[in-house]
Amino acid sequence: AGIVSRTAVSPLEVVATAQMVRGGNKGIMGELQTLFAGEGIRGFFKGNGANCLKVAPTRGIQFFAFEQFKSKLVDWKRTAKGLDADADVVLTPVERLV
């Protein structure tokens, strides 16, 4: 999901970067037209590969940490309720958000 969202907004990020470097006197549409005329469709995705490589490990670490925390929370609830190690435990919506 992170890579897809980065790719979807890549043209806007390229335009924003160009406006910061050159000065924002053209506007978004003018900058997009200039970029397309000079570099074609590939110009819209300059730097997207590096952006995606940055996102992938971050999302992986977040997912791993969430799963580990959820596992510890389920174990804690089992112990607090005196349930067997293989008993099903239901997490509340608030606990799922944490």
MODELLER restraints for C-alpha pairs under 7 A, 6 or more apart:
rsr = mdl.restraints
at = mdl.atoms
rsr.add(forms.Gaussian(group=physical.xy_distance, feature=features.Distance(at['CA:2:A'], at['CA:55:A']), mean=6.34, stdev=0.5))
rsr.add(forms.Gaussian(group=physical.xy_distance, feature=features.Distance(at['CA:3:A'], at['CA:52:A']), mean=5.32, stdev=0.5))
rsr.add(forms.Gaussian(group=physical.xy_distance, feature=features.Distance(at['CA:3:A'], at['CA:55:A']), mean=6.54, stdev=0.5))
rsr.add(forms.Gaussian(group=physical.xy_distance, feature=features.Distance(at['CA:6:A'], at['CA:52:A']), mean=6.83, stdev=0.5))
rsr.add(forms.Gaussian(group=physical.xy_distance, feature=features.Distance(at['CA:7:A'], at['CA:48:A']), mean=6.47, stdev=0.5))
rsr.add(forms.Gaussian(group=physical.xy_distance, feature=features.Distance(at['CA:10:A'], at['CA:44:A']), mean=6.56, stdev=0.5))
rsr.add(forms.Gaussian(group=physical.xy_distance, feature=features.Distance(at['CA:10:A'], at['CA:45:A']), mean=5.66, stdev=0.5))
rsr.add(forms.Gaussian(group=physical.xy_distance, feature=features.Distance(at['CA:10:A'], at['CA:48:A']), mean=6.40, stdev=0.5))
rsr.add(forms.Gaussian(group=physical.xy_distance, feature=features.Distance(at['CA:11:A'], at['CA:44:A']), mean=4.47, stdev=0.5))
rsr.add(forms.Gaussian(group=physical.xy_distance, feature=features.Distance(at['CA:11:A'], at['CA:45:A']), mean=6.05, stdev=0.5))
rsr.add(forms.Gaussian(group=physical.xy_distance, feature=features.Distance(at['CA:14:A'], at['CA:44:A']), mean=6.38, stdev=0.5))
rsr.add(forms.Gaussian(group=physical.xy_distance, feature=features.Distance(at['CA:14:A'], at['CA:46:A']), mean=6.92, stdev=0.5))
rsr.add(forms.Gaussian(group=physical.xy_distance, feature=features.Distance(at['CA:15:A'], at['CA:28:A']), mean=6.85, stdev=0.5))
rsr.add(forms.Gaussian(group=physical.xy_distance, feature=features.Distance(at['CA:15:A'], at['CA:31:A']), mean=6.25, stdev=0.5))
rsr.add(forms.Gaussian(group=physical.xy_distance, feature=features.Distance(at['CA:15:A'], at['CA:32:A']), mean=6.68, stdev=0.5))
rsr.add(forms.Gaussian(group=physical.xy_distance, feature=features.Distance(at['CA:35:A'], at['CA:43:A']), mean=6.32, stdev=0.5))
rsr.add(forms.Gaussian(group=physical.xy_distance, feature=features.Distance(at['CA:36:A'], at['CA:43:A']), mean=6.64, stdev=0.5))
rsr.add(forms.Gaussian(group=physical.xy_distance, feature=features.Distance(at['CA:74:A'], at['CA:89:A']), mean=6.42, stdev=0.5))
rsr.add(forms.Gaussian(group=physical.xy_distance, feature=features.Distance(at['CA:78:A'], at['CA:84:A']), mean=6.97, stdev=0.5))
rsr.add(forms.Gaussian(group=physical.xy_distance, feature=features.Distance(at['CA:78:A'], at['CA:85:A']), mean=6.99, stdev=0.5))
rsr.add(forms.Gaussian(group=physical.xy_distance, feature=features.Distance(at['CA:78:A'], at['CA:89:A']), mean=6.89, stdev=0.5))
